Amino acid sequence: MTISYPTDPKVMICKGDLPKGIKFANNQMAVDTETLGLNPHRDRLCVCQVADGNGNVWLVQFDGKDYKAPNLKAYLSDDKIKKLFHFGRFDIAVLEHYIGAEINNIYCTKIASKLSRTYTDRHGLGALCQELLGVTLDKQQQTSHWAAEELSEAQQKYAANDVLYLHALVAQFEERLADVNRTAMAQKCFEFLPTRSRIDMAGWPETDIFAHS
């Protein structure tokens, strides 16, 4: 299988929204978010990064006051565009909470990894990129201050890397899931993600409501 991913990406900063007219490779948009913490009710959305699969990345910065983002909301809510996430459960909750996007047609590489890479417990994005693509990601900026008015070059690179490789990873996992006959199972998990995110936001993030106890 030929693995392709952008080696010289173009990273663009946007204030408050994406531009109109973006064309996504294979109608797939890679999406990630940066927040002030892991509690969406408390820790606000600061950045939403989007990659088109053609080497372009947009970093949408939010000031904490205006989350209308009509173009971003339209892309996220478009049933015809597949949204690629890594741990989409969190990003979907954040984007629905702040932007009001009803996100579907989803692919989550973390779920795909857990269903197909059962020989390991390492399912982080860095581990996937290293093993499947031969790419080493620098994760030092993960806990930096994402509400800064101006993002540093290191922050921009970190944020871009979180979406640049998702298209290539999805291509890998489509084959791997087929090899273990779990494609249909994965699809059902992806379809359930918006509901799982809403369960989290409603107050059961750590509770398995399907458990007997």
Backbone as CSV, one residue per row, in Angstrom:
resi,resn,N_x,N_y,N_z,CA_x,CA_y,CA_z,C_x,C_y,C_z
1,MET,0.830,-1.192,0.000,0.000,0.000,0.000,0.868,1.246,0.000
2,THR,0.577,2.202,-0.845,1.309,3.459,-0.887,0.747,4.403,0.168
3,ILE,1.621,4.891,1.040,1.219,5.810,2.091,1.602,7.217,1.677
4,SER,0.644,8.107,1.633,0.939,9.492,1.276,0.382,10.428,2.331
5,TYR,1.149,11.436,2.663,0.716,12.458,3.590,1.525,13.718,3.303
6,PRO,1.037,14.875,3.668,1.720,16.126,3.343,3.064,16.230,4.048
7,THR,4.102,16.566,3.320,5.426,16.754,3.905,5.807,18.230,4.005
8,ASP,5.103,19.084,3.312,5.362,20.527,3.371,4.024,21.254,3.455
9,PRO,3.338,21.132,4.602,1.978,21.668,4.718,1.942,23.190,4.729
10,LYS,0.818,23.714,4.327,0.546,25.143,4.419,-0.403,25.351,5.585
11,VAL,0.043,26.089,6.595,-0.746,26.308,7.802,-1.254,27.743,7.807
12,MET,-2.567,27.897,7.948,-3.198,29.217,7.913,-3.955,29.474,9.205
13,ILE,-3.788,30.670,9.761,-4.484,31.082,10.970,-5.765,31.811,10.585
14,CYS,-6.872,31.413,11.193,-8.161,32.061,10.946,-8.735,32.516,12.278
15,LYS,-9.294,33.697,12.307,-9.910,34.222,13.516,-11.420,33.997,13.467
16,GLY,-11.906,33.064,14.253,-13.335,32.899,14.438,-14.072,31.985,13.488
17,ASP,-13.491,31.659,12.334,-14.223,30.800,11.396,-13.306,30.349,10.271
18,LEU,-13.738,29.296,9.567,-13.065,28.830,8.359,-13.521,29.657,7.157
19,PRO,-12.709,29.706,6.106,-13.176,30.327,4.865,-14.174,29.420,4.156
20,LYS,-14.928,29.986,3.256,-15.842,29.205,2.431,-15.078,28.549,1.290
21,GLY,-15.700,27.525,0.689,-15.195,26.953,-0.550,-14.052,25.976,-0.422
22,ILE,-13.806,25.433,0.763,-12.733,24.444,0.919,-13.137,23.139,0.253
23,LYS,-12.223,22.558,-0.501,-12.436,21.263,-1.140,-11.602,20.215,-0.405
24,PHE,-12.264,19.201,0.112,-11.595,18.178,0.904,-11.284,16.946,0.066
25,ALA,-10.064,16.433,0.193,-9.657,15.231,-0.522,-10.569,14.070,-0.149
26,ASN,-11.117,13.407,-1.165,-12.033,12.276,-0.949,-13.214,12.659,-0.054
27,ASN,-13.532,13.952,-0.035,-14.638,14.457,0.786,-14.453,14.111,2.259
28,GLN,-13.192,14.173,2.719,-12.871,13.862,4.105,-12.150,15.052,4.738
29,MET,-12.661,15.522,5.864,-12.021,16.629,6.577,-11.511,16.132,7.917
30,ALA,-10.234,16.363,8.177,-9.632,15.976,9.447,-9.830,17.103,10.449
31,VAL,-10.236,16.753,11.670,-10.632,17.755,12.663,-10.030,17.420,14.023
32,ASP,-9.606,18.468,14.736,-9.166,18.313,16.118,-9.450,19.619,16.842
33,THR,-9.361,19.614,18.159,-9.596,20.823,18.948,-8.516,20.980,20.004
34,GLU,-8.306,22.225,20.417,-7.461,22.535,21.563,-8.314,23.347,22.536
35,THR,-8.295,22.963,23.796,-9.103,23.602,24.825,-8.218,23.984,26.014
36,LEU,-8.823,24.623,27.005,-8.079,24.987,28.214,-8.035,23.858,29.236
37,GLY,-8.628,22.731,28.927,-8.641,21.590,29.827,-9.533,20.506,29.274
38,LEU,-9.853,19.534,30.106,-10.586,18.364,29.641,-12.051,18.356,30.068
39,ASN,-12.537,19.457,30.637,-13.941,19.572,31.016,-14.582,20.629,30.127
40,PRO,-15.328,20.226,29.089,-15.889,21.209,28.157,-16.815,22.228,28.799
41,HIS,-17.483,21.855,29.899,-18.356,22.813,30.576,-17.546,23.943,31.211
42,ARG,-16.333,23.633,31.618,-15.499,24.594,32.335,-14.378,25.160,31.467
43,ASP,-13.780,24.308,30.638,-12.552,24.647,29.908,-12.878,24.914,28.454
44,ARG,-12.813,26.170,28.065,-13.359,26.584,26.781,-12.555,26.105,25.576
45,LEU,-13.250,26.077,24.456,-12.633,25.803,23.160,-11.785,26.999,22.745
46,CYS,-10.533,26.741,22.384,-9.614,27.796,21.958,-9.298,27.716,20.469
47,VAL,-9.055,26.515,19.971,-8.639,26.325,18.575,-9.332,25.100,18.009
48,CYS,-9.773,25.211,16.774,-10.215,24.036,16.014,-9.354,23.970,14.767
49,GLN,-8.637,22.875,14.610,-7.793,22.729,13.439,-8.435,21.772,12.435
50,VAL,-8.302,22.119,11.164,-8.920,21.357,10.078,-7.898,21.157,8.976
51,ALA,-7.819,19.936,8.448,-6.950,19.642,7.310,-7.787,19.089,6.169
52,ASP,-7.404,19.460,4.946,-8.183,19.033,3.779,-7.639,17.790,3.101
53,GLY,-6.510,17.262,3.583,-5.920,16.085,2.953,-5.065,16.409,1.747
54,ASN,-4.973,17.683,1.404,-4.157,18.126,0.272,-2.977,18.980,0.715
55,GLY,-2.665,18.930,2.017,-1.522,19.685,2.516,-1.862,21.025,3.098
56,ASN,-3.151,21.337,3.228,-3.577,22.612,3.801,-4.197,22.396,5.175
57,VAL,-3.802,23.243,6.126,-4.346,23.180,7.484,-4.799,24.572,7.888
58,TRP,-5.992,24.641,8.458,-6.528,25.894,8.984,-6.631,25.777,10.495
59,LEU,-6.074,26.743,11.211,-6.184,26.806,12.663,-7.157,27.927,13.001
60,VAL,-8.352,27.555,13.430,-9.394,28.534,13.741,-9.298,28.885,15.217
61,GLN,-8.962,30.141,15.506,-8.840,30.605,16.882,-10.137,31.264,17.350
62,PHE,-10.528,30.955,18.594,-11.723,31.542,19.184,-11.333,32.399,20.382
63,ASP,-12.016,33.538,20.518,-11.682,34.485,21.585,-12.440,34.224,22.880
64,GLY,-13.270,33.200,22.918,-14.027,32.880,24.120,-15.365,33.586,24.201
65,LYS,-15.654,34.445,23.228,-16.908,35.194,23.229,-17.799,34.836,22.048
66,ASP,-17.207,34.716,20.880,-17.974,34.474,19.658,-17.660,33.086,19.109
67,TYR,-18.665,32.212,19.148,-18.501,30.853,18.628,-19.478,30.570,17.489
68,LYS,-19.924,31.609,16.810,-20.898,31.375,15.740,-20.303,30.510,14.637
69,ALA,-19.156,30.896,14.097,-18.409,30.116,13.099,-19.332,29.429,12.084
70,PRO,-20.107,30.190,11.321,-21.099,29.571,10.429,-20.490,28.654,9.371
71,ASN,-19.327,28.986,8.860,-18.715,28.131,7.835,-18.235,26.812,8.435
72,LEU,-17.536,26.890,9.559,-17.076,25.673,10.238,-18.260,24.805,10.627
73,LYS,-19.304,25.422,11.156,-20.503,24.669,11.551,-21.126,23.975,10.349
74,ALA,-21.153,24.661,9.208,-21.741,24.076,7.999,-20.943,22.871,7.524
75,TYR,-19.616,22.977,7.547,-18.782,21.835,7.139,-18.997,20.655,8.091
76,LEU,-18.976,20.925,9.395,-19.110,19.853,10.386,-20.468,19.173,10.320
77,SER,-21.492,19.933,9.937,-22.860,19.402,9.898,-23.231,18.796,8.549
78,ASP,-22.326,18.866,7.587,-22.598,18.362,6.240,-22.483,16.835,6.222
79,ASP,-23.598,16.160,5.986,-23.607,14.695,5.984,-22.707,14.101,4.905
80,LYS,-22.435,14.856,3.852,-21.660,14.323,2.730,-20.157,14.355,2.986
81,ILE,-19.731,15.103,3.992,-18.310,15.190,4.328,-18.023,14.270,5.503
82,LYS,-17.057,13.371,5.327,-16.665,12.489,6.433,-15.695,13.247,7.331
83,LYS,-15.985,13.269,8.636,-15.148,13.942,9.598,-14.201,12.939,10.253
84,LEU,-12.901,13.178,10.130,-11.878,12.288,10.671,-11.365,12.857,11.991
85,PHE,-11.418,12.039,13.038,-10.959,12.444,14.365,-9.985,11.408,14.910
86,HIS,-9.227,11.832,15.927,-8.544,10.888,16.799,-9.064,11.154,18.204
87,PHE,-9.759,10.204,18.775,-10.552,10.361,19.999,-11.640,11.404,19.761
88,GLY,-12.489,11.092,18.801,-13.571,11.987,18.431,-14.572,12.221,19.549
89,ARG,-14.663,11.314,20.478,-15.615,11.451,21.595,-15.474,12.811,22.274
90,PHE,-14.259,13.274,22.506,-14.032,14.555,23.167,-14.286,15.720,22.220
91,ASP,-13.716,15.661,21.019,-13.838,16.773,20.075,-15.289,17.026,19.672
92,ILE,-16.038,15.951,19.474,-17.447,16.090,19.096,-18.220,16.787,20.215
93,ALA,-17.952,16.404,21.462,-18.627,17.031,22.601,-18.311,18.520,22.656
94,VAL,-17.050,18.873,22.470,-16.631,20.273,22.539,-17.266,21.087,21.410
95,LEU,-17.214,20.558,20.195,-17.717,21.300,19.037,-19.237,21.438,19.067
96,GLU,-19.909,20.413,19.551,-21.364,20.518,19.665,-21.744,21.504,20.765
97,HIS,-20.999,21.488,21.859,-21.295,22.360,22.998,-21.075,23.837,22.648
98,TYR,-19.976,24.139,21.965,-19.634,25.539,21.703,-20.180,26.064,20.385
99,ILE,-20.126,25.261,19.339,-20.502,25.751,18.013,-21.923,25.345,17.642
100,GLY,-22.419,24.289,18.291,-23.771,23.836,17.988,-23.855,22.956,16.766
101,ALA,-22.725,22.415,16.331,-22.710,21.555,15.145,-23.215,20.161,15.499
102,GLU,-24.119,19.629,14.683,-24.558,18.247,14.825,-23.709,17.407,13.881
103,ILE,-22.733,16.747,14.449,-21.703,16.084,13.655,-22.040,14.615,13.449
104,ASN,-22.014,14.189,12.207,-22.170,12.773,11.887,-21.255,12.433,10.713
105,ASN,-21.397,11.239,10.159,-20.462,10.740,9.134,-19.039,10.881,9.659
106,ILE,-18.727,10.057,10.655,-17.519,10.192,11.479,-16.610,8.987,11.299
107,TYR,-15.302,9.251,11.408,-14.310,8.178,11.483,-13.366,8.534,12.623
108,CYS,-13.141,7.611,13.541,-12.248,7.856,14.670,-11.086,6.874,14.630
109,THR,-9.871,7.385,14.461,-8.706,6.506,14.337,-8.358,5.819,15.655
110,LYS,-8.771,6.396,16.782,-8.488,5.738,18.055,-9.339,4.484,18.205
111,ILE,-10.605,4.575,17.851,-11.473,3.397,17.886,-10.986,2.360,16.882
112,ALA,-10.645,2.817,15.679,-10.148,1.894,14.651,-8.901,1.172,15.134
113,SER,-8.042,1.894,15.831,-6.816,1.283,16.348,-7.119,0.243,17.413
114,LYS,-8.029,0.565,18.322,-8.342,-0.380,19.398,-9.010,-1.648,18.869
115,LEU,-9.730,-1.534,17.779,-10.387,-2.710,17.195,-9.453,-3.530,16.316
116,SER,-8.408,-2.925,15.798,-7.549,-3.646,14.844,-6.134,-3.904,15.360
117,ARG,-5.630,-3.079,16.282,-4.273,-3.256,16.815,-4.374,-3.843,18.221
118,THR,-4.909,-5.040,18.319,-5.136,-5.656,19.623,-3.857,-6.222,20.238
119,TYR,-2.750,-6.103,19.541,-1.462,-6.586,20.047,-0.771,-5.544,20.920
120,THR,-1.388,-4.380,21.134,-0.764,-3.310,21.905,-1.828,-2.513,22.648
121,ASP,-1.387,-1.791,23.675,-2.286,-0.867,24.361,-1.909,0.581,24.054
122,ARG,-1.078,0.794,23.063,-0.630,2.134,22.691,-1.445,2.621,21.488
123,HIS,-2.454,3.434,21.773,-3.367,3.885,20.728,-3.392,5.407,20.580
124,GLY,-2.414,6.083,21.162,-2.308,7.521,20.988,-1.900,7.875,19.569
125,LEU,-2.161,9.109,19.179,-1.840,9.534,17.812,-0.356,9.411,17.521
126,GLY,0.478,9.739,18.500,1.917,9.629,18.293,2.348,8.211,17.990
127,ALA,1.793,7.249,18.725,2.135,5.840,18.500,1.673,5.376,17.124
128,LEU,0.485,5.804,16.704,-0.032,5.404,15.388,0.827,5.969,14.264
129,CYS,1.170,7.242,14.368,1.982,7.861,13.315,3.363,7.215,13.242
130,GLN,3.933,6.882,14.399,5.258,6.263,14.412,5.230,4.878,13.768
131,GLU,4.266,4.051,14.173,4.232,2.673,13.668,3.739,2.575,12.227
132,LEU,2.671,3.275,11.913,2.023,3.076,10.623,2.561,3.982,9.521
133,LEU,3.086,5.148,9.905,3.537,6.107,8.894,5.027,6.419,8.978
134,GLY,5.674,5.967,10.065,7.095,6.274,10.227,7.346,7.736,10.540
135,VAL,6.363,8.406,11.166,6.453,9.827,11.489,6.509,9.994,13.003
136,THR,7.472,10.771,13.481,7.585,11.058,14.907,6.983,12.425,15.195
137,LEU,6.001,12.463,16.086,5.343,13.715,16.451,5.932,14.269,17.747
138,ASP,6.116,15.577,17.775,6.555,16.271,18.973,5.316,16.704,19.748
139,LYS,5.116,16.139,20.936,3.902,16.406,21.713,4.138,17.409,22.845
140,GLN,5.249,18.149,22.835,5.580,19.030,23.951,4.574,20.161,24.149
141,GLN,3.898,20.578,23.086,2.981,21.705,23.195,1.573,21.308,23.622
142,GLN,1.368,20.047,23.920,0.029,19.559,24.232,-0.622,20.340,25.366
143,THR,0.156,20.692,26.376,-0.401,21.384,27.535,-0.018,22.861,27.551
144,SER,0.264,23.441,26.427,0.595,24.864,26.383,-0.675,25.710,26.469
145,HIS,-0.504,27.033,26.512,-1.632,27.946,26.700,-2.284,28.244,25.350
146,TRP,-3.378,27.538,25.063,-4.005,27.641,23.748,-4.916,28.853,23.603
147,ALA,-5.139,29.587,24.684,-5.955,30.798,24.596,-5.120,32.031,24.252
148,ALA,-3.831,31.850,24.019,-2.968,32.980,23.665,-3.486,33.660,22.398
149,GLU,-3.390,34.971,22.360,-3.883,35.723,21.200,-3.119,35.353,19.937
150,GLU,-1.823,35.124,20.075,-0.992,34.709,18.954,-0.367,33.353,19.273
151,LEU,-0.564,32.387,18.404,0.009,31.062,18.606,1.473,31.062,18.178
152,SER,2.313,30.441,18.992,3.729,30.334,18.643,3.907,29.378,17.468
153,GLU,5.062,29.429,16.850,5.346,28.502,15.743,5.273,27.059,16.221
154,ALA,5.741,26.808,17.444,5.695,25.450,17.989,4.250,24.995,18.175
155,GLN,3.401,25.888,18.659,1.984,25.554,18.814,1.330,25.297,17.466
156,GLN,1.633,26.119,16.490,1.065,25.944,15.155,1.459,24.590,14.571
157,LYS,2.719,24.225,14.726,3.185,22.937,14.200,2.509,21.782,14.917
158,TYR,2.406,21.886,16.249,1.759,20.834,17.021,0.310,20.660,16.588
159,ALA,-0.417,21.773,16.512,-1.832,21.712,16.155,-2.022,21.150,14.756
160,ALA,-1.176,21.556,13.823,-1.269,21.057,12.452,-1.012,19.557,12.391
161,ASN,-0.018,19.093,13.148,0.318,17.667,13.130,-0.820,16.785,13.626
162,ASP,-1.687,17.348,14.462,-2.803,16.562,14.991,-3.846,16.222,13.929
163,VAL,-3.816,16.918,12.787,-4.781,16.623,11.720,-4.123,16.238,10.383
164,LEU,-2.852,16.548,10.232,-2.192,16.331,8.944,-2.154,14.867,8.512
165,TYR,-2.086,13.965,9.467,-1.854,12.558,9.140,-3.108,11.688,9.229
166,LEU,-4.233,12.280,9.557,-5.434,11.467,9.768,-5.928,10.819,8.483
167,HIS,-5.847,11.515,7.353,-6.272,10.904,6.090,-5.454,9.645,5.791
168,ALA,-4.143,9.717,5.988,-3.280,8.564,5.729,-3.554,7.433,6.711
169,LEU,-3.823,7.773,7.964,-4.126,6.739,8.956,-5.441,6.034,8.642
170,VAL,-6.434,6.789,8.204,-7.713,6.176,7.844,-7.521,5.161,6.724
171,ALA,-6.735,5.503,5.724,-6.464,4.568,4.626,-5.843,3.284,5.153
172,GLN,-4.945,3.410,6.144,-4.330,2.225,6.759,-5.371,1.403,7.515
173,PHE,-6.204,2.067,8.288,-7.146,1.338,9.135,-8.282,0.709,8.340
174,GLU,-8.616,1.265,7.209,-9.627,0.617,6.377,-9.171,-0.786,5.990
175,GLU,-7.886,-0.934,5.682,-7.349,-2.262,5.350,-7.254,-3.149,6.590
176,ARG,-6.777,-2.586,7.681,-6.582,-3.380,8.891,-7.911,-3.871,9.473
177,LEU,-8.915,-3.024,9.469,-10.229,-3.447,9.967,-10.821,-4.535,9.084
178,ALA,-10.613,-4.417,7.777,-11.101,-5.460,6.867,-10.380,-6.777,7.124
179,ASP,-9.099,-6.717,7.431,-8.310,-7.927,7.686,-8.836,-8.713,8.882
180,VAL,-9.364,-7.993,9.884,-9.866,-8.676,11.087,-11.391,-8.748,11.102
181,ASN,-12.008,-8.413,9.968,-13.460,-8.500,9.809,-14.208,-7.673,10.854
182,ARG,-13.719,-6.443,11.072,-14.369,-5.576,12.055,-14.777,-4.229,11.458
183,THR,-14.869,-4.147,10.156,-15.260,-2.897,9.516,-16.657,-2.473,9.935
184,ALA,-17.600,-3.404,9.904,-18.984,-3.084,10.267,-19.090,-2.711,11.741
185,MET,-18.347,-3.406,12.589,-18.347,-3.091,14.014,-17.822,-1.678,14.255
186,ALA,-16.731,-1.340,13.574,-16.157,-0.005,13.709,-17.154,1.061,13.269
187,GLN,-17.842,0.816,12.170,-18.807,1.784,11.665,-19.916,2.042,12.671
188,LYS,-20.385,0.993,13.320,-21.423,1.167,14.334,-20.898,1.995,15.516
189,CYS,-19.639,1.791,15.872,-19.035,2.579,16.943,-18.941,4.047,16.544
190,PHE,-18.536,4.297,15.291,-18.439,5.683,14.815,-19.810,6.358,14.849
191,GLU,-20.822,5.639,14.446,-22.180,6.207,14.416,-22.685,6.534,15.818
192,PHE,-22.201,5.788,16.814,-22.644,5.999,18.195,-21.917,7.158,18.884
193,LEU,-20.809,7.603,18.319,-19.971,8.598,18.985,-20.720,9.878,19.392
194,PRO,-21.555,10.478,18.534,-22.273,11.676,18.982,-23.127,11.428,20.224
195,THR,-23.764,10.261,20.294,-24.564,9.926,21.473,-23.668,9.744,22.693
196,ARG,-22.528,9.072,22.501,-21.582,8.886,23.613,-21.099,10.236,24.142
197,SER,-20.848,11.183,23.230,-20.410,12.518,23.628,-21.502,13.242,24.415
198,ARG,-22.744,13.075,23.990,-23.853,13.723,24.704,-24.058,13.105,26.089
199,ILE,-23.822,11.806,26.205,-23.879,11.158,27.515,-22.818,11.749,28.429
200,ASP,-21.613,11.961,27.897,-20.547,12.599,28.670,-20.984,13.975,29.158
201,MET,-21.512,14.783,28.236,-21.883,16.150,28.570,-23.064,16.217,29.527
202,ALA,-23.885,15.173,29.552,-25.046,15.140,30.441,-24.678,14.719,31.860
203,GLY,-23.402,14.305,32.065,-22.970,14.013,33.422,-22.535,12.595,33.708
204,TRP,-22.392,11.760,32.678,-21.948,10.380,32.890,-20.654,10.079,32.120
205,PRO,-19.614,10.892,32.246,-18.404,10.658,31.458,-17.636,9.402,31.846
206,GLU,-17.704,9.022,33.108,-16.945,7.859,33.583,-17.836,6.674,33.914
207,THR,-19.132,6.802,33.679,-20.074,5.744,34.050,-20.493,4.957,32.824
208,ASP,-20.414,3.638,32.921,-20.915,2.762,31.859,-22.395,2.525,32.131
209,ILE,-23.243,3.271,31.434,-24.678,3.158,31.713,-25.261,1.842,31.200
210,PHE,-24.470,1.080,30.466,-24.920,-0.218,29.980,-24.549,-1.343,30.951
211,ALA,-23.737,-1.041,31.949,-23.303,-2.067,32.902,-24.464,-2.470,33.813
212,HIS,-24.394,-3.702,34.346,-25.446,-4.226,35.213,-25.488,-3.488,36.539
213,SER,-24.331,-3.161,37.081,-24.270,-2.521,38.405,-24.508,-1.019,38.316
